[in-house]
Amino acid sequence: MRLISTAVLRLQRSQISVQALTRLSSVALFLYASWADNERLALVALLGVLLAIPYTLMEALVGRPLSAGVVPNDWNLESWARRVSALVALPVAAVAFLSVSVALPQSSLTDRLCVIAPVLLQLPVEAMFWACARTRSPGGANLIPQLTALGTLVSGAVLVAADVRVDIAAVPAQLAVLAWVALRPRVTLTGRVRPGARESLSVGSVYCLAALADLAYTIALPSVAGAAAGQTAVVVMRALDLVFGPFHVVLSASTREDIVAGRAGRWRTVTRGLTLAAWLGVSVVVLASEQVRRLLAADLAAVGVAVVAGYCVYKLLVAVSTWLSVRHMIRARPRRYLMSAIGSRVIAFGGVAVALVWATGVSDLVLQLVLCEALVVAWFLGRMRGNPVEPAPVDARPDGHIGAHRAPRSAASATRV
């Protein structure tokens, strides 16, 4: 019994459990809408994509500066994190509203506000997670996203039973978690300085700029899908992304493992093998079973096996390009990697522009994704071949959890992109 409790505690303190629960809540919300609220299925699908905004922004503006050790020691980290989330709320709301308007022009104002609300509330949830990862224990910090995900699962089931729209299922859980965080005793060991607006954003601005290109592409893709091929394309793309949830969880773990290992990392690792196994397993199941496709969404079952097979190839190429990008980042000069990252997004956005003119259905969109991701893989291979030899940076790897170390300024500056 003690062994089991120890294993559960270790799992709760790990980032794999956080990613798995977050992905599970997203899948469950999509299924709730598919089964009981099909009228708003496209809204729920788009919401799942838009939630990438708070995840990416708060990691760039709060998480990465903390991990790199560039946040002043005398700052009150939790106050700083709350301020950052408040400062970016307005532009995030504008982007989310525009995305819903473009992808689903037939949606009402109420529909758009109900999609925006969970996105905005997730900003302080993510910000407090990153701050508490430094000021509190790993398990205490992990409870913030874990309780949010579990609360979303419960709220969604209650809303389905009550025949209420399910696209707001995350809101009660987000509000409850934020109230719990606010009512917890203050941490007395943190600094007293509450930075101003400019200082709050500037400390993570470099990391934010590096993440904006990927985030913009993530948000643009479903909007383009809806504009080019209609509501069916939004649903199909989201359903296929959800079914690859286990693959994404392990892929994220493999990239984090690569970053921690640095230049000592190897190509052949257990986690990378598990990623390929997850991709193969999901691909076989979704291709072989029409019932699985129909369970996720009727639109997915109607598109045909060839489209699904193309999407499976696309996901494999995503894994390869991700691994190449991380390896290139570790070994290349920061400016060279930044140019490589920008080049890869130019290719991706070029594909989006072509899709707006050329794509007339889901099959065209999937073909465009496959071709562009293959070009991204070739781009990184070419850029890596010309990498100059760089001396190994100072080892400043984390010692067990997010925010567990404060890297020297020299080491932090050597790894910025």
C-alpha positions in Angstrom: 0.0 0.0 0.0 2.8 2.4 0.8 4.5 1.6 -2.5 1.2 2.4 -4.3 0.8 5.7 -2.5 4.4 6.6 -3.2 3.9 5.9 -6.9 0.7 8.0 -7.0 2.5 10.9 -5.3 5.4 10.8 -7.8 2.9 10.8 -10.6 1.1 13.8 -9.2 4.3 15.7 -9.0 5.3 14.9 -12.6 4.5 17.0 -15.6 3.2 13.9 -17.5 0.2 13.8 -15.2 -0.5 17.5 -15.8 -0.4 17.1 -19.5 -2.4 13.9 -19.5 -5.2 15.4 -17.3 -5.3 18.6 -19.4 -5.5 16.6 -22.6 -8.2 14.3 -21.1 -10.4 17.3 -20.1 -10.1 18.7 -23.6 -11.1 15.3 -25.2 -14.0 14.8 -22.8 -15.3 18.3 -23.5 -15.2 17.6 -27.2 -17.0 14.3 -26.7 -19.7 15.9 -24.5 -20.4 18.3 -27.3 -20.3 15.6 -29.9 -22.8 13.4 -28.0 -25.2 16.0 -26.4 -24.6 19.5 -27.8 -23.7 18.9 -31.5 -25.0 22.4 -32.4 -22.0 23.9 -30.6 -19.5 21.2 -31.5 -17.6 23.6 -33.8 -17.4 26.2 -31.0 -15.9 23.6 -28.6 -13.5 22.4 -31.3 -12.3 26.0 -31.8 -12.1 26.6 -28.0 -9.7 23.7 -27.7 -7.4 25.3 -30.2 -7.7 28.8 -28.7 -6.6 27.5 -25.3 -3.1 27.2 -26.8 -2.9 31.0 -26.4 -2.8 31.1 -22.5 -0.6 28.0 -22.4 2.0 29.4 -24.7 1.9 33.0 -23.5 2.2 32.3 -19.8 5.0 29.8 -20.4 6.9 32.4 -22.5 6.3 35.4 -20.2 6.4 33.7 -16.8 7.7 30.1 -17.0 10.8 30.6 -19.2 12.2 33.7 -17.4 11.8 31.9 -14.1 13.6 28.8 -15.4 16.4 30.8 -17.0 16.9 32.8 -13.8 16.4 36.3 -15.3 13.7 37.4 -12.8 15.1 39.7 -10.1 15.3 38.0 -6.7 13.4 40.7 -4.9 10.2 40.4 -7.0 7.0 39.0 -5.6 6.6 36.2 -8.1 2.9 35.5 -7.6 2.0 39.2 -7.8 4.2 39.5 -10.9 2.5 36.5 -12.5 -1.0 37.9 -11.8 0.0 41.2 -13.3 1.3 39.6 -16.5 -1.9 37.7 -17.0 -3.9 40.8 -16.6 -1.8 42.9 -19.0 -2.2 40.4 -21.8 -5.9 39.8 -21.3 -7.2 42.5 -23.7 -5.1 41.5 -26.7 -5.8 37.8 -26.1 -9.6 38.6 -26.0 -9.3 40.5 -29.3 -7.4 37.6 -31.0 -9.8 35.0 -29.7 -12.9 37.1 -30.8 -11.4 37.6 -34.3 -10.6 33.9 -34.6 -14.1 32.9 -33.8 -15.5 35.5 -36.1 -13.4 34.3 -39.0 -13.8 30.6 -38.5 -17.5 30.6 -37.5 -19.1 33.8 -38.9 -22.6 32.4 -38.3 -22.0 32.3 -34.5 -23.8 34.8 -32.3 -22.2 37.3 -29.9 -23.1 35.1 -27.0 -21.4 32.2 -28.6 -18.2 34.2 -29.1 -18.2 35.5 -25.6 -18.7 32.0 -24.2 -15.6 30.8 -26.1 -13.5 33.8 -25.0 -14.3 33.5 -21.3 -12.5 30.2 -20.7 -9.5 31.4 -22.7 -9.2 34.6 -20.6 -9.6 32.7 -17.3 -6.9 30.3 -18.2 -4.4 33.1 -18.3 -4.2 33.6 -14.5 -4.5 29.9 -14.0 -1.4 29.2 -16.1 0.4 32.2 -14.6 -0.1 31.1 -11.1 1.0 27.6 -11.9 4.4 28.8 -13.1 4.8 31.2 -10.2 3.8 28.6 -7.6 6.2 26.1 -9.2 9.0 28.4 -7.9 7.4 29.6 -4.6 5.7 26.4 -3.5 6.2 22.6 -3.8 6.0 20.9 -7.2 2.9 19.0 -6.1 1.2 22.1 -4.8 1.9 23.9 -8.1 0.7 20.9 -10.2 -2.6 20.9 -8.3 -3.6 24.2 -10.1 -3.8 22.7 -13.6 -4.8 19.2 -12.3 -7.8 20.5 -10.3 -8.8 22.8 -13.3 -8.8 19.7 -15.6 -10.7 17.5 -13.1 -13.2 20.3 -12.4 -13.8 20.7 -16.2 -14.6 17.0 -16.5 -17.2 17.2 -13.7 -18.7 20.5 -14.8 -19.1 19.2 -18.3 -20.9 16.1 -17.1 -23.3 18.2 -15.0 -24.0 20.6 -17.9 -24.8 17.7 -20.2 -27.1 16.2 -17.6 -28.8 19.6 -17.2 -29.0 20.2 -21.0 -26.9 23.4 -20.7 -24.3 24.5 -23.3 -21.0 22.7 -22.6 -18.6 25.2 -24.1 -18.5 27.0 -20.7 -17.7 23.8 -18.8 -14.2 25.0 -17.8 -15.4 28.3 -16.3 -16.7 27.0 -12.9 -13.5 25.0 -12.4 -11.3 27.9 -13.4 -13.0 30.3 -11.0 -12.9 27.8 -8.1 -9.2 27.1 -8.6 -8.4 30.8 -8.8 -10.4 31.4 -5.6 -8.6 28.6 -3.9 -5.2 30.0 -4.9 -6.1 33.5 -3.7 -7.3 32.2 -0.3 -4.2 30.2 0.4 -1.7 31.6 2.9 0.8 34.0 1.4 4.4 32.8 0.9 6.6 34.9 3.1 9.8 33.9 1.5 9.1 35.7 -1.8 10.3 39.3 -2.5 8.3 42.4 -1.8 8.8 44.3 -5.0 5.7 44.4 -7.2 7.0 45.3 -10.7 5.3 47.8 -12.9 3.6 46.9 -16.2 6.6 47.5 -18.4 9.0 45.6 -16.2 6.5 42.7 -15.8 6.4 42.1 -19.6 9.9 43.0 -20.6 11.6 40.3 -18.6 10.0 37.6 -20.8 9.7 39.6 -24.0 12.5 37.7 -25.8 10.9 34.3 -25.0 7.5 35.7 -26.0 8.7 36.8 -29.4 10.2 33.4 -30.0 6.9 31.7 -29.3 4.6 34.1 -31.3 5.3 32.6 -34.7 4.2 29.1 -33.6 1.2 30.5 -31.7 0.1 32.5 -34.7 0.2 29.5 -36.9 -1.7 27.4 -34.4 -4.5 29.9 -34.2 -4.5 30.7 -37.9 -4.9 27.0 -39.0 -8.4 26.3 -37.7 -9.6 29.8 -38.9 -8.3 29.1 -42.4 -9.8 25.6 -42.3 -13.2 27.1 -41.5 -12.9 29.9 -44.0 -11.7 27.6 -46.8 -13.7 24.4 -46.2 -16.5 25.3 -43.8 -17.5 24.2 -40.3 -16.9 20.5 -41.2 -13.2 21.1 -41.6 -13.0 22.7 -38.1 -14.7 19.7 -36.5 -12.6 17.1 -38.4 -9.3 18.8 -37.7 -10.1 19.1 -34.0 -11.3 15.5 -33.8 -8.1 14.2 -35.4 -6.0 16.3 -33.1 -7.8 15.0 -30.1 -7.4 11.4 -31.0 -3.7 11.9 -31.2 -3.7 13.1 -27.6 -1.5 10.2 -26.2 1.0 10.9 -29.0 1.2 14.6 -28.1 1.7 13.8 -24.4 4.7 11.6 -25.0 6.0 13.9 -27.7 6.0 16.8 -25.2 7.9 14.6 -22.7 10.5 13.7 -25.3 11.2 17.3 -26.2 11.5 18.3 -22.5 13.9 15.4 -22.1 16.0 16.6 -25.0 16.2 20.1 -23.6 17.2 18.9 -20.1 19.9 16.6 -21.5 21.3 19.3 -23.8 24.2 18.3 -26.0 24.5 15.0 -24.0 21.1 14.0 -25.4 21.0 11.0 -27.8 18.8 10.4 -30.8 17.8 6.9 -29.6 15.9 7.3 -26.3 13.1 5.3 -24.7 10.8 8.3 -24.7 11.4 8.9 -28.4 10.6 5.2 -29.0 7.4 5.5 -27.0 6.4 8.6 -29.1 6.7 6.5 -32.3 4.8 3.7 -30.7 2.1 6.0 -29.6 1.9 7.4 -33.1 1.7 4.0 -34.7 -0.9 2.7 -32.2 -3.2 5.7 -32.6 -2.8 5.6 -36.4 -3.7 1.9 -36.6 -6.8 2.4 -34.4 -8.2 5.5 -36.1 -7.6 4.0 -39.6 -8.9 0.6 -38.9 -12.1 1.5 -36.9 -14.9 3.5 -38.4 -16.7 3.2 -35.1 -13.9 5.1 -33.4 -14.1 7.9 -36.0 -17.8 8.0 -35.7 -17.6 8.1 -31.9 -15.5 11.3 -32.1 -17.6 13.0 -34.7 -19.9 12.1 -37.5 -18.1 14.5 -39.8 -14.9 12.6 -39.2 -16.4 9.3 -40.2 -17.7 10.8 -43.4 -14.3 12.2 -44.7 -12.8 8.8 -45.7 -9.8 6.8 -44.8 -7.4 8.5 -47.2 -7.8 11.9 -45.4 -7.2 10.2 -42.0 -4.1 8.5 -43.4 -2.8 11.8 -44.7 -3.3 13.3 -41.3 -1.4 10.4 -39.6 1.6 11.1 -42.0 1.4 14.8 -41.1 1.6 14.0 -37.3 4.7 11.8 -37.9 6.3 14.7 -39.8 5.4 17.0 -36.9 7.3 14.8 -34.5 10.4 14.7 -36.7 10.4 18.5 -37.3 9.9 19.1 -33.5 12.9 16.9 -32.6 15.0 18.5 -35.3 14.1 22.0 -34.1 15.0 21.2 -30.5 18.3 19.7 -31.5 19.1 22.6 -33.7 18.2 25.0 -30.9 20.6 23.2 -28.5 23.6 23.3 -31.0 23.2 26.4 -33.0 23.9 30.1 -32.1 20.7 31.8 -30.8 20.5 34.1 -33.8 20.9 31.3 -36.3 18.2 29.2 -34.6 15.9 32.2 -34.5 16.3 32.6 -38.3 15.7 28.9 -38.7 12.5 29.0 -36.6 11.3 32.1 -38.6 12.0 30.3 -41.9 10.0 27.2 -40.8 7.0 29.4 -40.0 7.3 31.3 -43.3 6.9 27.9 -45.0 3.9 27.0 -42.8 2.2 30.4 -43.4 2.9 30.1 -47.1 0.9 26.8 -47.0 -1.9 28.6 -45.2 -2.0 31.3 -47.8 -2.1 28.7 -50.6 -4.9 26.8 -48.8 -7.1 29.9 -48.7 -6.9 30.1 -52.5 -6.7 26.4 -53.5 -8.4 24.3 -50.8 -12.0 23.4 -51.3 -12.4 20.5 -48.8 -10.8 18.7 -45.9 -8.7 16.5 -48.2 -7.0 19.5 -49.8 -6.2 20.9 -46.3 -4.6 17.7 -45.2 -2.5 17.4 -48.3 -1.3 21.0 -47.8 -0.3 20.2 -44.2 1.7 17.1 -45.3 3.6 18.9 -48.0 4.4 21.9 -45.9 5.5 19.9 -42.9 7.8 17.8 -45.2 9.3 21.1 -46.4 9.9 22.1 -42.8 11.7 18.9 -42.1 13.9 19.4 -45.1 14.5 23.1 -44.0 15.8 22.1 -40.6 18.0 19.3 -42.0 19.6 21.8 -44.3 20.1 24.4 -41.5 21.5 21.8 -39.2 24.0 20.7 -41.8 25.6 24.2 -41.8 25.7 24.5 -38.0 29.0 26.1 -36.8 30.7 24.3 -34.0 29.9 25.9 -30.7 31.5 25.2 -27.3 29.3 23.4 -24.8 27.4 25.8 -22.6 27.5 25.8 -18.8 25.3 22.9 -17.4 22.3 24.5 -15.8 19.8 21.7 -16.0 16.8 21.6 -13.6 17.0 19.3 -10.7 13.5 17.8 -10.7 10.8 20.3 -11.3 9.9 23.5 -13.1 11.6 26.5 -11.6 13.8 24.4 -9.3 17.0 26.2 -10.2 18.3 29.6 -11.1 20.7 29.4 -13.9 23.7 31.8 -14.1 23.2 34.8 -16.3 25.9 33.6 -18.7 24.2 30.2 -19.1 20.7 31.8 -19.5 21.9 34.2 -22.2 23.6 31.4 -24.1 20.3 29.6 -24.6 17.9 32.4 -25.4 16.2 32.4 -28.8 
